[in-house]
């Protein structure tokens, strides 16, 4: 059954690519506002590169965290300490109604901490309920399990998460980026360019 579903997904890839937007296309997305949910232990490039990409498209992004507004988040660059980033909004003070999409960066410790934040998981779940784009990369899809939004979905992730995702009912596949409905997932920092383009494509479909 899973094999048949994968074949159907593969057949659909060509159709989806017709709607993929490249980074250099100028499209009317400047009114869009994207939430980026993260905390200590985030992989630096999985935050900075998507955010910088959105900025080049004129798309506003806000750093949201279970930490308080103004507190700093310690990022990592692989196993080395990275930059620190100031929280722009506490997740308790936000409303998914005010955003058009959600990005969930990875890093091992970051999603592990988010899973313990009921407000963060509720924030993710509400994006899914409203059928708004959710983009998770590397270890980021871990939080999707707790939000109960992966059952029956095609996903990818860092390889060590595949058993957890399959146990939650997802159909895991090893691809740079997988889009299934409103859900976008990618495996690792090397996939960020394709991850970014998939986010842009979803935002343009919502115009």
Phi, psi and omega per residue, in radians:
X1 nan -0.813 3.124
X2 -1.078 -0.708 3.122
X3 -1.060 -0.741 3.121
X4 -1.114 -0.732 3.119
X5 -1.096 -0.691 3.106
X6 -1.114 -0.686 3.100
X7 -1.098 -0.727 3.122
X8 -1.126 -0.682 3.115
X9 -1.109 -0.784 3.131
X10 -1.034 -0.715 -3.130
X11 -1.136 -0.491 -3.100
X12 -1.441 -0.276 -3.073
X13 -1.036 -0.784 -3.138
X14 -1.036 -0.696 3.115
X15 -1.118 -0.749 -3.119
X16 -1.127 -0.639 -3.077
X17 -1.104 -0.440 3.117
X18 -1.097 -0.429 -3.090
X19 -1.814 0.012 -3.139
X20 -1.232 2.401 -3.107
X21 -1.819 2.274 3.105
X22 -1.425 2.806 -3.014
X23 -1.120 -0.471 -3.044
X24 -1.599 0.083 3.102
X25 -1.406 2.352 3.119
X26 -1.675 1.930 -3.062
X27 -2.246 2.769 -3.032
X28 -1.414 1.358 3.118
X29 -2.103 0.186 -3.007
X30 -1.199 -0.249 3.086
X31 -1.533 -0.022 -3.073
X32 -1.382 2.642 -3.135
X33 -2.359 2.136 -3.051
X34 -1.976 2.316 3.039
X35 -1.577 2.404 3.039
X36 -2.109 1.964 -3.051
X37 -1.766 2.153 -3.097
X38 -2.869 2.979 3.070
X39 -2.655 -2.909 -3.073
X40 -0.958 2.458 3.124
X41 1.660 0.063 3.136
X42 -1.145 2.550 3.032
X43 -1.332 2.071 -2.965
X44 -0.951 -0.864 -3.062
X45 -1.130 -0.488 -3.122
X46 -1.341 -0.193 2.971
X47 -1.719 -0.919 -2.991
X48 -1.204 -0.722 -3.060
X49 -1.206 -0.814 3.048
X50 -1.075 -0.683 -3.125
X51 -1.156 -0.754 3.104
X52 -1.101 -0.672 3.105
X53 -1.086 -0.800 3.116
X54 -1.039 -0.692 -3.137
X55 -1.079 -0.648 3.126
X56 -1.149 -0.396 3.119
X57 -1.636 0.038 -3.120
X58 1.342 0.356 -3.091
X59 -1.713 2.252 3.134
X60 -1.342 2.475 3.061
X61 -2.329 2.585 3.137
X62 -2.277 2.302 3.116
X63 -1.463 2.041 -3.104
X64 -2.032 2.517 -3.064
X65 -2.711 2.758 2.954
X66 -1.226 -0.218 3.025
X67 -1.326 2.815 -3.070
X68 -1.281 2.665 3.068
X69 -0.981 2.309 -3.140
X70 1.623 -0.354 3.046
X71 -1.236 2.837 -3.091
X72 -1.848 2.530 3.072
X73 -1.830 2.255 3.097
X74 -1.557 2.049 3.096
X75 -1.651 2.960 3.071
X76 -2.251 2.590 2.967
X77 -1.955 1.663 -2.941
X78 1.046 -1.997 -3.106
X79 -1.784 0.057 -3.140
X80 -1.770 2.626 3.089
X81 -1.075 2.401 3.093
X82 -1.911 -2.710 3.135
X83 -1.320 2.920 3.046
X84 -1.925 2.486 -3.076
X85 -2.254 2.391 -3.119
X86 -1.392 2.358 3.065
X87 -1.197 2.289 3.140
X88 -1.650 -0.494 3.074
X89 -2.614 2.411 2.972
X90 -1.341 2.460 -3.063
X91 -1.051 -0.471 3.122
X92 -1.194 -0.385 -3.084
X93 -1.750 0.228 -3.084
X94 -2.004 2.846 3.121
X95 -2.411 2.149 3.119
X96 -0.963 -0.387 3.107
X97 -1.033 -0.418 -3.050
X98 -1.575 0.044 -3.069
X99 -2.240 2.728 -3.131
X100 -1.778 -0.305 -3.128
X101 -2.823 2.868 -3.127
X102 -2.283 2.312 3.043
X103 -1.963 2.359 3.123
X104 -2.105 1.665 3.080
X105 -1.184 2.943 -3.127
X106 -1.769 -2.423 -2.902
X107 1.664 2.378 -3.016
X108 -1.119 -0.857 -3.030
X109 -1.271 -0.571 -3.078
X110 -1.001 -1.046 -3.141
X111 -1.165 -0.497 3.108
X112 -1.085 -0.689 3.090
X113 -1.259 -0.710 -3.133
X114 -1.071 -0.570 -3.128
X115 -1.109 -0.381 3.134
X116 -1.581 -0.035 3.137
X117 -1.784 1.857 -3.114
X118 -1.049 -0.630 -3.140
X119 -1.158 -0.665 3.130
X120 -1.164 -0.773 3.137
X121 -1.141 -0.685 3.087
X122 -1.126 -0.638 3.094
X123 -1.072 -0.803 3.124
X124 -1.105 -0.796 -3.088
X125 -1.071 -0.619 -3.119
X126 -1.217 -0.624 3.040
X127 -1.046 -0.741 3.129
X128 -1.130 -0.728 -3.129
X129 -1.070 -0.637 3.135
X130 -1.489 0.035 3.131
X131 1.027 0.635 3.069
X132 -1.601 2.640 -3.117
X133 -1.038 2.345 3.031
X134 -2.168 2.131 -3.105
X135 -2.072 2.045 -3.086
X136 -2.175 2.374 -3.080
X137 -2.221 2.549 3.029
X138 1.116 -1.973 3.090
X139 -1.498 -0.100 -3.127
X140 -0.961 -0.644 -3.130
X141 -1.091 -0.219 3.062
X142 -0.911 -0.748 -3.082
X143 -1.175 -0.421 3.134
X144 -1.158 -0.479 3.100
X145 -1.140 -0.843 -3.134
X146 -1.152 -0.542 3.101
X147 -1.355 -0.137 3.097
X148 1.038 0.864 -3.110
X149 -2.152 0.185 -3.076
X150 -1.871 -0.137 -3.085
X151 -1.044 2.196 3.128
X152 1.357 0.077 -3.096
X153 -1.706 2.508 2.961
X154 -1.366 2.240 -3.115
X155 -2.492 2.897 2.894
X156 -2.374 3.070 -3.084
X157 -3.093 -3.128 2.899
X158 -1.007 2.393 -2.988
X159 -0.943 -0.560 -3.075
X160 -1.189 -0.213 3.137
X161 -1.587 -0.133 -2.959
X162 -1.085 -0.642 3.133
X163 -1.159 -0.769 3.115
X164 -1.056 -0.750 -3.125
X165 -1.179 -0.724 3.095
X166 -1.113 -0.695 3.106
X167 -1.112 -0.448 3.106
X168 -1.512 0.031 3.068
X169 1.735 0.067 3.124
X170 -1.407 2.800 3.073
X171 -1.880 1.761 -3.004
X172 -1.501 2.426 3.098
X173 -2.493 2.591 -3.052
X174 -1.635 1.512 -3.127
X175 -2.409 2.701 -3.135
X176 -1.023 -0.682 3.091
X177 -2.590 2.446 3.101
X178 -2.256 2.227 3.074
X179 -2.039 2.179 3.090
X180 -2.354 1.823 -3.067
X181 1.108 -2.192 -3.121
X182 -1.510 -0.050 -3.017
X183 -1.744 2.212 3.091
X184 -2.078 2.278 3.092
X185 -2.372 2.593 3.080
X186 -2.430 2.918 -2.947
X187 -1.608 -0.664 -2.906
X188 -2.902 3.001 -3.123
X189 -0.975 -0.593 3.130
X190 -1.052 -0.366 -3.102
X191 -1.563 0.008 -3.008
X192 -0.998 -0.730 3.124
X193 -0.990 -0.758 3.120
X194 -1.236 -0.623 3.065
X195 -1.041 -0.828 3.131
X196 -1.042 -0.789 -3.120
X197 -1.135 -0.604 3.104
X198 -1.166 -0.670 3.083
X199 -1.097 -0.809 3.141
X200 -1.069 -0.710 3.116
X201 -1.057 -0.751 3.130
X202 -1.130 -0.727 3.139
X203 -1.130 -0.633 3.111
X204 -1.232 -0.588 3.092
X205 -1.136 -0.462 -3.090
X206 -1.458 -0.083 -3.111
X207 -1.229 nan nan
